[in-house]
Amino acid sequence: MPIESLTPEQLYRHCPTAWLQSAQKSPTQESADQGTLTDGEHRNTGSSQERRGAHGQERAIEAIRFGIGMNATGYNLYVASSPGAGRVELTQDVITAVAKYCKPPSDWCYVHNFKSAHEPIALELAHGLGRTLSKEIERLILSLLNSLPAAFKSDEYRNRLIELKQNHEQHEPKEVQQLATQALNEDVLMARNPQGYRLMPAKAGMALEQSEFDALPDDVRKRIGQALEKYNLLLTRLLEELPTWQDEMQDAIETINLEFVTRIVAPAIDQLQQRYAQSTEVVAYLEAVKEDIISNFPDFLDNNDDGTPHNPRARAKSPELRRYCVNALVSGGDAGCAPIIYEMNPTFQNVMGRLENLAYKGTVTTDLTLIKPGALHRANGGYLMLDADKILQRPYVWEGLKRSLTSREIKIEPVEEWMSQNATISLAPQPIPLEIKLILLGSRETWHLLSEYDPDFTELFKVYADFNEECEYNEENAARYCAWMQQGIETEKLLPFSDDALARIIEYASRLAEDRERLILRNQTILDILRESSHWARSTEICHEPVQQGIKVQRHHVDRALHERHLRSAQLEQQLQQEILRNTLVVDTQGTAIGQINGLTVLEVGAHSFGLPARITATARMGEGKIINIEREAELSGALHSKGVMILSAYLTNTFLPNKPFSVVATLVFEQSYAQIDGDSASGAELCALLSAIGRIPLRQDLAITGAVNQFGQLQAVGGVNEKIEGFFAICQQRGLSGTQGVIIPRANLKHLMLDQSVVAAVLAGQFHIYAADTIEAAASLLTGLPWDVHAPSDPCILRSINTRLDHFTRYMSEESLLPHWPRRQNDKS
């Protein structure tokens, strides 16, 4: 039965615009229950935001919901998909729909450890209180920097010291009084102050100012200077011999100091302790702050000896007071729900946190205020999304994540410690408990590799969510696809699209799926088409007039966008086509030839793929039953291509004279091919070329063929069938369509046809033909113009022609084997 050319309806499937009518209505949001959820409960919502781009991804969505709702250890998620499927946006939408009902996490702060300064303490506070505590401590320090110096300059403090001094002078030892009298006789005044004694130059029993001293004669200044040195030494020796009296004085002064400091510090900190009474850790920390401030109150006093004005804010940031700062590492603020963090640059420091350094007075130092949070800290109590391939490429990130998930705590360490290169003393912050859902986004290959080679992976990531690449092409899914596109149009603020334009994009989604019964779920690609179509609709070159209000994107705008998109990547494709048209690459599109056929290939350049015809030739001669794959001999044949050649060898020996030796040596080659060839989609063409060479039967050169063949001669589906047909059509069209040209494809590929409209139009006009064959026998009949087999002995057919020639080869080989083989003479060159 002759093969009939396919009809235009079989080459392209149009999307009925009636299917899209239900999608034009604005999606309504289901009412959500506002009741409080208990720990571990999650609410399913049907909001449009949650389902943005969710058409066809029901299984993946349910897996994500299960994973984030499962509170047991190890139920983290791995979300797998191909690039452009919208996995990040959809995963965020699903998590957001649940996270907004979850209670917000606690705040975490690092504070100084007054018992072990290099081990800052981690404090847990209620949500939003971390930053509040930090600000209140900052205000406290600023207040003390003002109030403590003022207290020590007050009249009350001075009067207390004067009273103490007077009482103490009454008990001053006679030795000190005698030394003071002697010193005064030599113009040296010995005065008391809160810290002890001070020696000053004097005249007539009165202390001299520096200017007055400088105005004295040189011999007088010299004499007084020598006296100052003498009595300073005598006073020092005397006080060393009278420690009890001096210590009593200092103890009395210290008691007054502590009384004044405690009177100011204690009430301020007691008030903070009452405010944070619900947290015993914060109360204990504030108590330690109070004790340290009272013990080190001189740090708060105005000790500027250079005369510069007192600046409390600058002093609060000085190294000696930074220990009182509270580092609000994670503070939720007004978020009010569980955090969702997507870290796009997952370096070790960005994920695990880091310790920064500060240059101070020529040295490099660090303190608790330089502890910076990582993504684990910011997502603690919520959800963290990471790119699997990126964390595997960054050093130590994967091991750090596994350690944190296993120990359920976040430990900040310098990356140098992981490299065993850190010889400097640094901080060792207290680890923070970790409660998180980690979501890895990656490829299926990465998931398989981790499952195979990392024994910890399957224990830590027990939930696998696999995004579909395609969905069924039916009315329901077309309407959902359209609704998603409408949402994208509104979000991107694009021009409105007509139903016909949206239908065209859905048809293109079917083309991308390489299946007229399926739709691709590559969201980013479809969004790009929407944007570009809107751009061309706005362009005056398309509209031929200024953009009018109310303009819509029409079908021809989408066609223009797709054409321009293809044209931008088609430079190599056009160059190769030109080489064929100039006969640099030899491909015939008319006439007949023996052992020569047009095969079809697909080339990929980045994301762009295109079809191109390739000449395949075969030769056959009498021999010992061997088919030589020249590509394999030249090490240019991939494993699948070599397998295909072996299969067609099996077909030949099984089909022709199966009870006799296959007495043929044949060769196969892709002409003018200089790169690796793989795949079995050319095995049908190679088999036809071999049949032609063995049977000496000419093949039509105005036809091309693609298809894999099995051992029984059945043609099997191949990939890239649309690109292959369009590639051969482009060459025929540029040379001039004859009306006989066409392509033979496996019938199994009928459901994959979504051809360019130029091909469909040529088929409709009878200028180009596409044939679908089930078997190699049907394809060979079309290529040769002969039937495969006939009953009449006188009628020519393919099977008889090949069997006759093979039988001749076999008989000749048998006769040759019976002849005696005489030894040749040395000079016998015959």
Residue pairs with C-beta under 8 A, 6 or more apart in sequence:
2 781
2 782
3 744
3 771
3 772
3 773
3 778
3 779
3 781
3 782
4 771
5 742
5 763
5 769
5 770
5 771
6 750
6 753
6 763
6 769
6 770
6 771
6 772
7 763
8 760
8 763
8 764
10 750
10 753
11 753
11 754
11 755
11 759
11 760
11 763
11 770
12 507
12 516
12 753
12 754
12 755
12 757
12 760
13 473
13 507
13 510
13 516
13 754
14 503
14 507
15 478
15 503
15 504
15 506
15 507
15 510
16 475
16 503
17 499
17 500
17 503
19 475
19 478
19 479
19 482
19 503
20 478
20 479
20 482
20 499
20 502
20 503
20 506
21 479
21 499
22 479
23 479
23 480
23 481
23 482
23 483
23 486
24 482
24 486
24 499
27 48
27 483
27 487
29 46
29 47
29 48
30 45
30 46
30 47
32 43
32 45
32 47
33 43
37 43
37 101
37 102
39 71
39 103
40 69
40 71
41 101
42 65
42 68
42 69
42 98
42 101
42 102
43 97
43 98
43 101
44 65
44 97
45 97
47 97
48 487
49 93
49 96
49 97
50 93
50 94
50 96
50 97
51 93
52 89
52 90
52 93
52 484
52 487
53 86
53 89
53 90
53 484
53 523
54 61
54 90
54 93
54 484
55 471
55 477
55 480
55 481
55 483
55 484
55 521
56 468
56 470
56 471
56 472
56 477
56 480
56 519
56 521
57 90
57 467
57 468
57 521
59 466
59 468
60 79
60 81
60 90
60 465
60 466
60 467
60 468
61 90
61 94
61 465
63 77
63 463
63 464
63 465
63 466
64 77
64 79
64 91
64 94
64 95
64 439
64 463
64 465
65 94
65 98
66 463
67 75
67 76
67 77
67 437
67 439
67 463
67 465
68 77
68 94
68 95
68 98
68 383
68 437
69 98
70 463
73 408
74 459
74 460
74 461
74 462
75 437
75 462
75 463
76 405
76 437
76 438
76 439
76 440
76 460
76 461
76 462
76 463
77 437
77 438
77 439
77 440
77 461
77 463
77 464
77 465
78 388
78 439
78 440
78 442
78 447
78 450
78 461
78 463
78 464
78 465
79 87
79 91
79 439
79 440
79 441
79 442
79 465
79 467
80 442
80 443
80 444
80 446
80 447
80 464
80 465
80 466
80 467
81 87
81 441
81 443
81 466
81 467
81 469
82 443
82 467
82 469
82 522
83 524
84 522
84 523
84 524
84 525
85 467
85 469
85 521
85 522
85 523
85 524
86 521
86 523
86 524
87 441
87 467
88 342
88 385
88 441
89 523
90 467
91 385
91 439
91 441
91 465
92 340
92 342
92 385
95 340
95 383
95 439
96 340
99 337
99 338
99 339
99 340
99 382
99 383
100 337
101 337
102 337
102 338
102 382
103 127
103 337
103 338
104 127
104 128
104 332
104 335
104 336
104 337
104 338
104 381
105 127
105 330
105 332
105 338
105 339
105 380
105 381
105 382
105 435
106 124
106 125
106 126
106 127
106 381
107 124
107 125
107 126
107 127
107 128
107 129
107 130
107 131
107 328
107 330
107 331
107 332
108 122
108 123
108 124
108 125
108 130
108 329
108 330
108 377
108 380
108 432
109 122
109 123
109 125
109 130
109 133
109 134
109 326
109 327
109 328
109 329
109 331
110 120
110 121
110 122
110 123
110 326
110 327
110 329
110 368
110 371
110 429
110 430
111 120
111 121
111 123
111 285
111 326
111 327
111 368
112 120
112 121
112 323
112 324
112 325
112 368
113 119
113 120
113 121
113 430
114 288
114 289
114 291
114 292
114 323
117 323
118 425
118 426
118 427
118 428
119 427
119 428
119 429
119 430
120 327
120 368
120 371
120 427
120 429
120 430
121 281
121 285
121 430
122 329
122 429
122 430
122 431
122 432
123 133
123 279
123 281
123 282
123 285
124 279
124 281
125 133
125 276
125 279
125 282
126 278
126 279
127 332
127 336
128 331
128 332
128 333
128 334
129 276
129 331
130 326
130 328
130 329
130 330
130 331
130 332
131 328
131 331
131 333
133 276
133 282
133 326
133 328
134 325
134 326
134 327
134 328
134 331
136 272
136 275
137 272
137 289
137 324
137 325
137 326
138 316
138 325
138 326
140 268
140 269
140 272
140 324
141 316
141 321
141 324
142 312
142 313
142 316
143 268
144 264
144 265
144 268
144 293
144 300
145 300
145 310
145 312
145 315
145 316
146 312
147 264
148 261
148 264
148 297
148 300
148 301
149 300
149 301
149 302
149 310
151 157
151 260
151 261
151 263
151 264
152 257
152 260
152 301
157 256
157 260
160 256
161 194
161 253
161 256
164 249
164 252
164 253
164 256
165 192
165 194
168 248
168 249
168 252
169 192
171 245
172 245
173 242
173 245
175 238
175 241
175 242
176 238
176 239
176 242
179 190
179 231
179 234
179 235
179 238
180 190
182 231
183 189
183 190
183 199
183 227
183 231
184 190
184 202
184 205
186 223
186 224
186 227
186 231
187 201
187 202
187 203
187 223
187 224
187 227
188 199
188 200
188 201
188 202
188 224
188 227
188 228
188 231
189 199
189 200
189 201
189 202
189 205
189 206
189 207
190 197
190 198
190 199
190 231
190 235
191 197
191 198
191 199
191 200
191 207
192 198
194 253
196 239
196 246
196 249
197 235
197 239
199 228
199 231
199 232
199 235
200 207
200 208
201 207
201 208
201 213
201 224
201 228
202 208
203 212
208 216
213 221
213 224
214 221
216 224
239 246
257 297
258 294
261 293
261 294
261 297
262 294
265 290
265 293
265 294
265 297
266 290
269 286
269 287
269 289
269 290
269 293
272 286
273 282
273 283
273 286
273 287
276 282
276 283
276 286
277 283
289 324
292 323
292 324
293 300
293 324
299 320
299 321
300 315
300 321
302 310
304 310
315 321
319 360
319 365
319 367
322 367
322 368
322 369
323 367
323 368
325 368
325 369
327 368
327 369
327 371
329 371
329 373
329 377
329 432
330 373
330 377
330 378
330 380
332 339
338 381
338 382
338 383
339 378
339 379
339 380
339 381
339 382
339 383
340 379
340 382
340 383
340 385
341 375
341 378
341 379
341 382
341 383
341 384
341 385
342 385
342 386
343 350
343 351
343 375
343 384
343 385
343 386
344 387
345 390
346 375
346 386
346 387
346 390
346 391
346 394
346 397
347 394
347 397
348 394
348 395
348 396
348 397
348 400
348 415
348 418
349 372
349 374
349 415
350 374
350 375
351 374
351 375
351 376
351 386
351 391
351 397
351 400
351 401
352 374
352 376
352 397
352 400
352 404
352 410
352 411
352 412
352 413
353 371
353 372
353 373
353 374
353 376
353 377
353 410
353 412
354 371
354 372
354 374
354 412
354 414
354 415
355 366
355 370
355 371
355 372
355 412
355 414
355 426
355 427
355 429
356 366
356 370
356 371
356 372
357 364
357 365
357 366
357 370
358 364
358 365
358 366
358 367
358 370
359 365
366 426
366 427
367 427
368 427
368 429
371 412
371 427
371 429
374 410
374 412
375 384
375 386
376 384
376 401
376 404
376 410
376 434
376 436
377 410
377 432
379 436
380 410
380 432
380 434
380 435
380 436
381 435
381 436
382 436
382 437
383 436
383 437
383 438
383 439
384 436
384 437
384 438
384 439
385 439
385 440
385 441
386 401
386 438
386 439
386 440
386 441
387 440
387 441
387 442
388 440
388 441
388 442
388 443
388 446
388 447
388 450
389 442
389 443
389 446
391 397
391 398
391 401
391 440
392 398
392 446
395 415
395 418
396 415
396 418
396 419
399 418
400 418
401 438
402 456
402 460
403 411
404 410
404 411
404 434
405 434
405 438
405 460
406 456
406 460
407 431
407 434
408 433
408 434
408 435
409 431
409 432
409 433
409 434
410 431
410 432
410 434
411 429
411 431
412 429
413 428
414 422
414 426
416 422
438 460
438 461
440 461
444 466
447 464
450 457
450 461
451 457
451 458
467 521
468 521
469 513
469 520
469 521
469 522
470 513
470 515
470 518
470 519
470 520
470 521
471 477
471 518
471 519
471 521
472 517
472 518
472 519
473 510
473 513
473 515
473 516
473 517
473 518
473 519
477 519
478 506
478 519
481 506
481 509
481 519
482 502
482 506
484 523
485 497
485 502
485 505
485 526
485 530
486 497
486 502
488 494
488 526
488 527
488 530
489 495
489 496
489 497
489 530
489 534
492 527
492 530
492 531
492 534
494 530
494 531
494 534
494 553
495 534
495 537
495 538
495 551
495 552
495 553
496 552
496 553
497 530
497 533
497 534
497 552
497 553
498 552
498 553
498 554
498 555
500 554
500 555
501 533
501 552
501 553
501 554
501 555
501 557
501 558
503 555
504 555
504 558
504 559
505 526
505 529
505 530
505 533
505 558
506 519
507 754
508 529
508 558
508 562
509 519
509 520
509 522
509 526
510 516
510 518
510 519
510 520
510 754
511 722
511 754
512 520
512 522
512 525
513 519
513 520
514 719
514 720
514 721
514 722
514 752
514 754
515 751
515 752
516 751
516 752
516 753
516 754
517 751
520 526
528 565
529 558
529 561
529 562
529 565
532 561
532 564
532 565
533 553
533 557
533 558
533 560
533 561
534 553
534 557
535 561
536 542
536 557
536 560
536 561
536 564
537 543
537 551
537 552
537 553
537 554
537 557
538 547
538 551
540 546
540 547
542 557
542 560
543 551
559 757
566 608
569 605
569 606
569 607
569 608
570 608
570 610
572 603
572 605
573 603
573 605
573 608
573 610
573 612
576 585
576 603
576 612
577 612
577 730
577 731
577 734
579 585
580 586
580 587
580 612
580 613
580 731
581 731
581 734
581 735
585 672
586 615
586 671
586 672
587 598
587 613
587 614
587 615
587 731
588 596
588 598
588 615
588 701
589 598
589 701
589 702
589 731
589 732
589 735
589 738
589 741
590 701
590 702
590 738
590 741
591 701
591 702
592 698
592 699
592 700
592 701
593 698
593 699
593 701
594 692
594 693
594 696
594 697
594 698
594 699
595 617
595 618
595 619
595 620
595 689
595 690
595 692
595 693
595 699
596 615
596 616
596 617
596 618
596 689
596 692
596 699
596 701
597 615
597 616
597 617
597 685
597 688
597 689
597 692
597 699
597 701
597 704
597 705
597 783
598 613
598 614
598 615
598 616
598 685
598 701
598 703
598 704
598 705
598 728
599 613
599 614
599 615
599 616
599 670
599 682
599 685
599 686
599 704
599 705
599 706
600 611
600 612
600 613
600 614
600 681
600 682
600 685
600 704
600 705
600 706
600 724
600 725
600 727
600 728
600 743
601 611
601 612
601 613
601 614
601 682
601 724
601 727
602 609
602 610
602 611
602 612
602 719
602 720
602 723
602 724
602 727
603 609
603 610
603 611
603 612
609 720
609 723
610 723
610 726
610 727
611 720
611 722
611 723
611 724
611 725
611 726
611 727
611 728
612 727
613 704
613 727
613 728
613 731
614 670
614 671
614 672
614 673
614 682
615 670
615 671
615 672
616 668
616 669
616 670
616 671
616 682
616 685
616 686
616 689
617 668
617 669
617 671
617 689
618 666
618 667
618 668
618 669
618 686
618 689
618 690
618 692
618 693
619 666
619 667
619 693
620 664
620 665
620 666
620 690
620 693
620 694
621 664
621 665
621 666
622 663
622 664
622 665
622 809
622 812
622 813
623 663
623 664
623 665
624 661
624 663
624 665
625 653
625 661
625 662
625 663
625 664
625 665
626 664
626 665
626 666
627 645
627 648
627 649
627 652
627 665
627 666
627 667
627 668
627 690
628 665
628 666
628 667
628 668
629 637
629 641
629 642
629 645
629 668
630 667
630 668
630 669
631 637
631 641
631 668
631 669
631 670
631 673
631 677
632 641
632 642
632 645
636 673
636 675
636 676
636 677
637 645
637 676
637 677
637 678
638 676
638 677
638 678
638 679
639 678
640 678
640 679
640 680
641 677
641 678
641 679
641 680
641 682
643 680
644 679
644 680
644 682
644 683
644 686
644 708
644 709
645 668
645 683
645 686
647 680
647 683
647 709
647 710
647 711
648 683
648 686
648 687
648 690
648 709
650 711
651 687
651 709
651 710
651 711
651 712
651 713
651 776
652 662
652 664
652 687
652 690
652 694
653 662
654 711
654 712
655 713
656 662
656 694
656 799
656 802
656 803
656 806
657 803
657 806
657 807
657 810
660 806
660 807
660 810
661 810
661 813
662 806
663 806
663 809
663 810
663 812
663 813
664 694
664 806
664 809
666 690
666 693
666 694
668 686
668 689
668 690
670 677
670 682
679 718
680 708
680 718
681 706
681 707
681 708
681 718
681 719
681 720
682 706
683 707
683 708
683 709
684 705
684 706
684 707
684 708
684 709
684 715
684 746
684 776
684 779
685 704
685 705
685 706
685 707
687 709
687 776
688 699
688 705
688 776
688 779
688 780
688 783
689 699
691 697
691 780
691 798
691 802
692 698
692 699
692 783
692 784
694 802
694 805
694 806
695 798
695 801
695 802
695 805
696 801
696 805
697 784
697 786
697 798
697 801
697 802
698 784
699 783
699 784
700 740
700 782
700 783
700 784
700 785
702 732
702 738
702 740
702 741
702 742
703 741
703 742
703 743
703 744
703 782
703 783
704 724
704 728
704 742
704 743
704 744
705 743
705 744
705 745
705 779
705 783
706 718
706 721
706 724
706 743
706 744
706 745
706 746
707 715
707 716
707 717
707 718
707 744
707 745
707 746
707 749
707 773
707 779
708 715
708 716
708 717
708 718
708 746
709 715
709 716
709 776
710 716
713 775
713 776
713 777
714 774
714 775
714 776
715 746
715 747
715 748
715 773
715 774
715 775
715 776
715 779
716 746
716 748
717 746
717 748
717 749
717 752
718 724
718 745
718 746
718 749
721 745
721 749
721 752
721 753
722 752
722 753
722 754
722 755
722 756
724 743
724 745
725 743
725 745
725 753
725 755
725 759
725 770
726 755
726 756
726 759
728 741
728 743
729 743
729 758
729 759
729 762
729 768
732 738
732 741
732 768
733 758
733 762
737 762
737 767
737 768
738 767
739 766
739 767
740 769
741 767
741 768
741 769
742 768
742 769
742 770
742 771
743 769
743 770
743 771
744 771
744 772
744 773
744 779
744 782
744 783
745 770
745 771
745 772
745 773
746 772
746 773
746 774
747 772
747 773
747 774
749 772
750 772
753 770
759 768
759 770
762 768
763 769
763 770
771 779
771 782
773 779
773 782
777 788
777 798
778 788
780 788
780 798
781 787
781 788
781 798
784 798
786 796
786 797
786 798
786 801
787 795
787 797
787 798
788 797
788 798
788 799
789 797
789 798
789 799
789 800
790 797
790 800
793 800
